[in-house]
């Protein structure tokens, strides 16, 4: 059976003399494994289109164990990722998250769009790396069914009272008064909480449409990162290196 689909190469691993094993995120079929035979040869028609983080149109044949790439044509390359260590480290981290959540159906289409937008902003340096990271993490978790409950304080239903405590282990929110009663310190200021609400509730096209002062961005980044690790339920292999280069 032959299928044609748009997809983003999440992982490209050399196998044999000149072949690649690909992990491709598609809107139609979720994450697909495929072999691109001879794609490491410079004269191969598949060389560019099957490279890491290329967004391409793929024609695939379904094999017994995985698909075989018959044709592929490049749509977007994201050159800026390959020119910046920080951007590439973030892209690898995003790819690992996407592979871990392994989206299907409508979730796969949403994840592909989100990841493409994230890579665009990284490649073109349109947003701060920590802002992109936090937005990608929280929106991905929301799409995967792990949306945190940020509507109001879980104890008293207070919506807006300045500082809040976000419990990363439960995804619940507590106002400053209720946090003090529990003997815990707030970890979000008002701008950081507003940004979190924007990320999970806004339209797809508006996810990255916000700015934050440095202190609030640091709080957002820490909360989103901790919540992601808890929801993933496993160490992220790409995170240790990312933490050494992320500014």
N, C-alpha and C positions, 0 to 999 in steps of 0.2 A: 504494500500500500504506500502511495506517495502522498505527502502533505507539503503544503507551502505555508509558511508562517513567518511573521516578523519576530525577531528575538535578539536579546542582549547576551553576549558571551560573559558568563560569570566566572568561568574557570577554563583554562586551556592548558592541558598537560601533555607533554611530549611522550609518545609511545612508539616503539620501533625506531626505524631510521629517520622517518620524516612525517610521521602521522601525529595528529593531535586528538586527544579525547576531550570533548567539550561538554560543559554544563551550560545550557542555554535557557534563560528565562523568557518564556513566551506568554503572550496574552491569551492564546487559545488553548494551550496544553500544559501550562504551568512550567515547571523545570524539567527540561528534556536532556537526556544524555545522548551524545552522538559522536561518532568517529569521523574525522575529516582526513581522509587518506591522502598522503602526499602534500598536505597543506603547509608544511614547513619548508618546502622547496620554493625558492624565490620566484621561480617562473610559474608556480602553480596559480591557477585562477582563484583558488580558495585562500591564498596566503593572507591577504589583508582582511577579508570578510570574516575569517574565523579567528582573528587575533583577540586577545583579552580586551574586554569592554568595547568591542565593536558592536554596533547595532546594525543588523543586517537582515535581508530577506533570505530565508533558507528554504531550499527544496530538499526534503528528507525522505529517505526510504526506511520503512520500519524493518529492522532486522530481528533476529531471534533474541538477542540480549540487549541491543541498543540500536538507535537509528544510525544511518549512514548519510553523510552530507553529500548530495549529488551536485547541487549548485548553491552559490551564495553570492549576494551582491551587497556591497557596503551602502548604508544609509547615513551613518554618523560614526565618527572615529573618536571624538573627545581627545584631541591631541594634547590639550593642556594637562591631562592626567599623567601623561608619560614624561612631562617636563618638570614635575614637582613631586618630591618625595612625600610630602604631607598629603597632597591630593591623592596620590596613588595608594597610600596607606589607608586613607579613609575609604576609598573605593573598594579596596579589598575587604575591609571590615563590613561595608554595606553588602557586598556580595555574599559574605559568609552568613549574615543575618537573613538575606533573601533565601539562601539555600536551606537554612535551618527552618524557617517558617514554612517553606515548600508550599507556596500558595496554589490554589486551584480555582477554576471558574472565574467569577467576577473579581475575586480577591487577587488572582494572578494578573488580570488586566490593570487593576489599581496599583499593585506592587510594581509592575513594569513601568507605568507612567511616573510613579513617585521616584523610582530609581533613576530613570532617564533624566528627570528634572534635577535630581540631586547631583548627578554627574555633570550635567550642563553647568550648574552654578559653581561646582568645584573646578571644572575645566576652564571656565571663563572668569573665575575669581569674582563672581557677582555677589557673593555673600561670605561672611566670616566662616571659616571651617567649623568652629564649635556650634555655630547657629545651624548650619546645614546638618551636622551630626545629630543634634538634639531633635530637630524637626523630622529627620528621617526616622530616627528611633521611635519617637512617640507616634508618628503617623503609621508606621509599619505595624506597631503593636496594636494600635486601634483597628486597623484593617484586619489583623489576624485574630481579633476577638479578645484582646487584652486591654481594652480602653479603660483608663483609670477613671474613677468617679470624682470629677472635679467640679461638679455643679455647685456644691456647697459643703460646709462643715458636716462631717458624718455624725456629729454628736448633737449640734444645736441648729443646724441648717443655716448658719450665717453664710451669706454669699460674699460679702466684701467687708473685711475688717483689717486691712493692712497686711501684716505678715501671717503666714499660714505654715503648718507642718504637713508635708506630703509623706505619707507612710508608704515607702517603696515596697514593703512586704505584702501590703494589702491593696494598694492603689487608692486608698482613701485619703481624704483631706480633713484637717482639723484647724479651726481658727486659733488665734493666739491664746485666747482665754481658755479654751478647752485643752489646748496643748499644755499650758501651764498647769492645769489640774492633773494632767497625766505625768507631769514632771519631765516633759520633753521640750526641746528648743525648736523654734520655727526654722525651717530651711528654705523657705521661699518668701521673697518680698512681693509686693503687689505687681510690679512689671513682669517678674518671672512667671507668676501664676497666670497673668493675663496672656502671656505668650503660650503657655501650655494649653490653655483653653482654646486659643486661636488655632494651634496646631491640630488638635483633635476634632474640633467642630467646624472648621472652615471648609470651603469648597476646595477641590483638588488644585485649582489654579491659584489659590491664595495661600497655600500652606507656608510658603517661604516669605510672604509679604508682611514682615514685621522687623523692627529693629529693637535693640536693647542696649542699655548702658553696660559697661564691662562687668560691674558687680552683679547685676541681675543675670547677665548671660552666664556668668560662672555658676550661679545657683541653678539656673535652668539646666546647664550642661551636666552638673553633678547629679541632679535628680533624675534626669532622663537616662543617664548612663547606668545608674544603680538599678533603676526600674527595669531596664532592658536586660541586665545580667540576671536578675531574679526571674523574669518571665522566660528567658531562653533556657534556664535550668541546666546550663552547662557552661564551662569556660569557653570564651571566644578566642580561638588560636591567633587571630589577627590583632587582637586588642593590645597585647603586651608591646608589640612594636609600635603600634599607633600611638600609644601613650608616651613613647620616647620622642616622637616628632611633632605631635600636635601642639600648636601654640594657642 
